[in-house]
Amino acid sequence: MFPVGSVLRRIVVSGTLEVIDAGGAVHSYGDGRQPKVTMRFHDRLMPWKLLFAPSIALGEGYTEGRLTIENGSTIYDLLALFAENIKRTGNHKFHDLAQALDKMFRHFQQFNPASRAKRNIAHHYDLSGDLYKMFLDRDRQYSCAYFPSPDTDLDTAQENKKSHIAAKLLLKKGQRVLDIGSGWGGMGLYFARHFGAQVSGVTLSEEQHQVSNERAAQEGLADQVKFHLRDYRSLDGEFDRIVSVGMFEHVGILHYQAFFSKMSNILKKDGVALLHTIGRSGPPSSTDPWIRKYIFPGGYIPSLSEVMPPIEKAGLVVTDIEFLGPHYAETVRAWRKRFQAVRSQVAELYDERFCRMWEFYLAGSEVAFRYMNLTVFQIQLTHDCSAVPVTRDYIAKSEFSVQKSDTRTIHAA
């Protein structure tokens, strides 16, 4: 008996999955058509592990080389085959029980006081800066880009993202802007460079803190943009604009009220804020256990129903929401291709195990945004809805103005 066989038979009904077990026996599932993926087990316990803890077993098995993908297929092909079939049939039995049990403990998993939050951020963002330079765009934007079309290159798409967010913030010269989760500084430097904003950025990553301040100095913007190693809970003062991109996923559901209450307290009464975060298009769930263990400890991706109540209690008003899930699928695809192109260099920087772990992470992320229920929320917030225009055409006008300015700068150079 092949333990996981009955489950795979119910899931894979379109395309073909060929599984070679540790004894060399071949098990086939699906309709025999393309796409065809071949998976080999090098561990006799792997079928049982997949049956009872599919996400952890699949991720660890691939990372540790106890599960390999053969005959020209990739780990992305395998995950996409599963996801497309699950989406088509609605058969989630492969992970429903494990997810239900995991969901019971999600509040404990997301307990992120300041000390733990810093450790969790360091786990991922304090990796070698050389790693991120290898596969991100030239500005090191580690969040969803904005693709007018799938053939837009990554650097252009990330510039589009920054101009899109700046437009929603209605930036003006001299405004005080706070960037919560400022990364490697690209967003804050963009606001200063293009709009003359006075920017304060905060991060918990020592690597990002150092790099972002070095970049500000190199661009001659150190008097205009300053980055601080600081937790959002310790912020004070008043700001005309607040932006947070790709940081809210690390806050944890127990701390949402504290996050939005702080934002409300430091945002001026006529100010505008923009929250850009990965989210779920479905109901609340739990963080994938493999992602939580190996990639983003303490992380959580919220549903919209979990974000709205603390916003309302904080006295903030939602004035615009946009969903950008397909854009993130294209972003991660670009990262994944770039990572593969420099894989040998990453192996020299770390090792083969690390490469396989990140292959699984990037492949799984793209699949989740392309076929499953992950999306991106851009939520515009104010104290008073009169702080923003009553129609949305101002966004496109602002973006066009910035892009036209960029074109003039390029031609002048």
NORJO-V155786 format. One record per pair of residues at least 12 apart in sequence whose C-alpha atoms are under 7 Angstrom apart, sorted by the first residue. I is the first residue (numbers start at 1). J is the second residue. Records with the same first field share a line. If there is no record, write none. Layout:
I: J / J
This chain:
3: 47 / 48
4: 47 / 48 / 50 / 51
7: 94
8: 29
9: 29 / 30
11: 85 / 86 / 91
12: 29 / 30 / 82 / 85
13: 30 / 31 / 85
14: 30 / 31 / 85
15: 30 / 31 / 32 / 33 / 34 / 35 / 36
16: 29 / 30 / 31 / 32 / 33 / 34 / 35 / 36 / 37
17: 29 / 30 / 36 / 37 / 38
18: 37 / 38 / 39
19: 38 / 39 / 40
20: 39 / 40 / 41
21: 40 / 41
22: 41 / 42 / 43 / 44
37: 73 / 77 / 78
38: 69 / 70 / 71 / 73
39: 68 / 69 / 70
40: 67 / 68 / 69
41: 66 / 67 / 68
42: 66 / 67
43: 66
53: 98
54: 95
55: 289 / 290
56: 289 / 290
59: 290 / 360
62: 356
63: 353 / 356 / 357
64: 353
75: 360 / 363
76: 363 / 364
79: 364 / 367
80: 367
83: 367 / 371 / 372
84: 371
87: 371
99: 286
102: 286
103: 285 / 286
106: 286
107: 253 / 254
109: 298
110: 252 / 253 / 254 / 298 / 299 / 300
111: 252 / 254 / 298
112: 251 / 252 / 298
114: 231
118: 204
120: 297 / 298
121: 204 / 205
122: 205
124: 295 / 296
125: 205
126: 205 / 206 / 207
131: 346
134: 342
135: 335 / 338 / 339
136: 335
137: 154 / 155
138: 155
139: 186
140: 184 / 186
141: 158 / 186
143: 246
144: 327 / 328 / 331
145: 157 / 158 / 161 / 327 / 328 / 331
146: 158 / 160 / 161 / 327
147: 327
150: 330
154: 334
162: 187
163: 399 / 402
164: 395 / 399
167: 395 / 398 / 399
168: 395
169: 241 / 272 / 273 / 274
171: 195
172: 195 / 197
173: 195 / 196 / 197
174: 196 / 197 / 198
175: 197 / 198 / 240
176: 197 / 198 / 199 / 239 / 240 / 241
177: 197 / 198 / 199 / 200 / 239 / 240 / 241 / 242
178: 199 / 200 / 201 / 239 / 241 / 242 / 243
179: 200 / 201 / 202 / 242 / 243 / 244
180: 201 / 202 / 203 / 232 / 243 / 244
181: 202 / 203 / 244 / 245 / 247
182: 201 / 202 / 203
183: 203 / 208
184: 208 / 211 / 212
185: 212
188: 201 / 225
189: 216 / 225
192: 224 / 225
198: 224 / 225
199: 224 / 225 / 226
200: 225 / 226 / 227
201: 226 / 227 / 228
202: 227 / 228 / 229 / 230
203: 228 / 229 / 230 / 231
204: 229 / 230 / 231
206: 229
209: 227 / 228 / 229
212: 227
213: 226 / 227
233: 262
236: 266
237: 266
238: 266 / 267 / 268
239: 266 / 267 / 268
240: 267 / 268 / 271 / 272
241: 267 / 271 / 272 / 273
242: 267 / 272 / 273 / 274
243: 273 / 274 / 275
244: 274 / 275 / 276
245: 275 / 276 / 277
246: 276 / 277
248: 277
249: 277 / 278 / 299 / 300 / 301
250: 298 / 299 / 300
252: 298 / 299 / 300
256: 310
257: 310
260: 310 / 311 / 314
261: 314
264: 314 / 315 / 316
269: 383
270: 383 / 384 / 387
271: 382 / 387
272: 381 / 382
273: 380 / 381 / 382
274: 378 / 379 / 380 / 381
275: 378 / 379 / 380
276: 377 / 378 / 379
277: 376 / 377 / 378
278: 301 / 375 / 376 / 377
279: 301 / 302 / 303 / 374 / 375 / 376 / 377
280: 301 / 302 / 303 / 373 / 374 / 375
281: 303 / 373 / 374 / 375
282: 303 / 373
283: 303
284: 302 / 303
287: 300 / 301
315: 383
316: 381 / 382 / 383
317: 381 / 382 / 383 / 384 / 385
318: 379 / 380 / 381 / 382
319: 380 / 381 / 385
320: 379 / 380
321: 377 / 378 / 379 / 380
322: 377 / 378 / 379
323: 375 / 376 / 377 / 378
324: 375 / 376 / 377
325: 369 / 374 / 375 / 376
326: 369 / 370
328: 369
329: 366 / 369 / 370
332: 362 / 365 / 366
333: 366
336: 362
343: 355
